[in-house]
Amino acid sequence: MALKCLCKGDLDSRIVYIAAHGFGKEIVGVPMLDLLLIVARYSKLYRIDGVLLGSCFVGKNSTTMEVCIEESRLRWCVGYTAAANWLDSTLVDCKLLAKLSELEDDDFFKRDAAVDAMVKALHLFDLDALIGVDNEENGVVLRDAMSFVLQLRGQGQRARNITDAVWEHLDE
């Protein structure tokens, strides 16, 4: 399993990128909840803003992503809902990492900046192109293969699945 922390600088935010085989609620046999709770626990100490799960099927568990983001410094989590083709999904991951790493703390007071970063990352890709398969080996297109969760800054803010908002903005 590759666990990387991408840093813009010593004082800036960080992103954790977990790229490993996933299935159901596990990533390389480790419960997704356990991995995300570890990242959440260290999020304040290491200024971690987000987690990109480059693992098949874990994005179907957006509620788990939401729970882990709550009460942490984490602002976002992205995961695949299907078995994604390795190279295709890695290209998508790289673009998401590039755009989401540009966000600053103040960008998380409103949903627009984070959604816009995700949209800018994905606009280069054909949303209707096959990127993987589901549990029955049926083809899955990019627009159906990802989940996006966001938690804004501020008192009383809760993590929310914003997948529909991302795809709606891309369709505009």
C-alpha positions, -999 to +999 in steps of 0.1 A: +000+000+000+013+035-009+005+061+017+018+095+007+015+129+022+018+156-005+031+189+008+032+223-008+054+236+020+062+232+057+034+256+068+008+247+042-019+221+041-013+185+031-031+157+013-029+120+020-031+098-010-038+062-004-034+041-036-039+004-030-063-024-038-097-018-023-128-039-021-159-032-001-150-015+031-113-026+030-081-013+015-055-041+012-074-060+038-074-032+063-108-017+072-112+017+055-126+031+087-094+023+105-072+039+079-094+071+077-095+073+115-057+073+117-055+101+091-082+120+109-064+117+142-032+132+127-050+158+106-046+186+131-010+179+140+001+177+104-024+201+088-040+175+066-068+189+045-079+159+024-077+122+016-077+108-019-085+071-019-072+057-052-087+023-043-115+004-060-150+004-046-143+023-013-161+054-026-194+034-022-189+040+015-193+078+015-210+076+049-177+061+063-159+090+047-183+115+062-180+100+097-142+101+096-140+137+085-163+148+113-144+161+143-111+163+124-093+189+104-100+170+072-120+190+047-125+165+019-123+129+009-126+113-026-129+077-035-138+053-064-172+035-064-161+009-090-131-012-099-112+016-117-086+010-145-052+016-129-037+040-154-069+059-161-077+065-125-041+074-117-043+102-143-076+114-127-060+112-093-030+133-103-052+161-117-073+160-085-042+162-063-029+191-083-060+212-081-070+203-046-035+211-033-041+247-045-069+253-020-061+273+011-078+273+046-101+302+037-114+283+006-133+259+030-158+284+044-180+280+013-185+250-009-178+268-042-140+268-040-137+231-033-163+221-059-146+244-084-112+227-078-127+193-084-146+205-115-114+220-129-095+188-123-121+167-140-131+189-169-103+176-190-117+141-189-146+125-208-171+119-181-188+093-202-157+073-209-154+038-194-130+039-164-137+006-148-163-021-139-188-028-112-192-060-092-209-077-121-182-067-146-204-041-162-186-011-176-187+021-154-181+056-168-162+082-149-193+102-138-206+071-120-172+060-106-164+085-079-177+099-046-168+133-032-173+143+005-167+178+018-168+194+053-167+231+054-150+251+081-170+267+109-190+258+139-218+233+132-206+223+098-209+186+090-194+165+063-216+161+032-216+140+001-212+166-027-209+141-056-240+153-074-229+190-071-195+181-087-211+163-117-238+190-121-212+217-124-193+196-149-225+193-170-230+231-172 
